[in-house]
């Protein structure tokens, strides 16, 4: 893995400011510089994976791999309370830009953002990989967009959020996800009708409609719990696309240290020369922070985080997840997959975390064909700042 000189341009820019105007601080949040109304932060994340998995097509069991899942440099900044920006560069896996955006807040609780960003559609996508209780996202997330390039308006309060935007294909996307998804409008609304000291109820809804150029294609694939293992289910490449319509419903309830959450996604492809295609996916997960902390929650963005560690102590969590992806529509049969995952997560400090996830995958083909199976184990050592 090579790091070019360009990757360190943000760091060079930090030291290029007049010395007398700088106040530089190095702590668990990375390297922070304050110069009058300007604040810059240089951080990053490093996720190192050791995995063992089956290869059904060979066939072979017990294949091992040790590799860098993520190696990312992240520069974020703020000018007074009006302008924010962020630039992330990934050097592992699907290399390229991730977050590359700037936003303004013309009035309180109203943000206008433009650039490459996670589109506001799915709770699971919007949760950072630094705090996700599983090594990879669920099977159902294969139907969501991940990153997109465009603009959006965000607003929210303590117990609600709303966002709407216009997006086109991403500059780059996470490992295993296509950058092509057409262009169009999408949005998400969330609210927390119950929010007490011990109980929180979250509800959310997302919608998306995109159109395509004549040459664009889409492909929906799901890894079996590690991006280093062969994909366990795939739609194949689909062309002759007219429009894509997708819906996402989500709900979560938190009782003290226990968090139960679920999502249901439905997607339809309208095609000009071939039959339309309809797919769907579902996810249910539960997490218990054994050490007693609650999960962080932002009502103004409708997103859950990791353990609330305001007192600075470590946290230990166990989690389980069931996810399903249905890529069967009439005689079109790319399989119905289900994945059962179990995780143990030790959050040592703000910067250090160790995670172990085991996933059992099964794919069946209703119209004929041998079922596919795959078991995957991942041990991750994680540094983020």
PyMOL commands that set and color helices and strands:
alter all, ss='L'
color gray80, all
select helices_A, chain A and resi 5-16+19-21+123-126+139-143
alter helices_A, ss='H'
color red, helices_A
select strands_A, chain A and resi 23-27+30-35+38-55+60-79+83-90+96-107+110-118+147-156+160-168+183-195+199-211+221-222+233-234+241-255+258-271+277-289+295-298+303-307+315-329+332-347+352-364+372-384
alter strands_A, ss='S'
color yellow, strands_A
deselect
rebuild
show_as cartoon
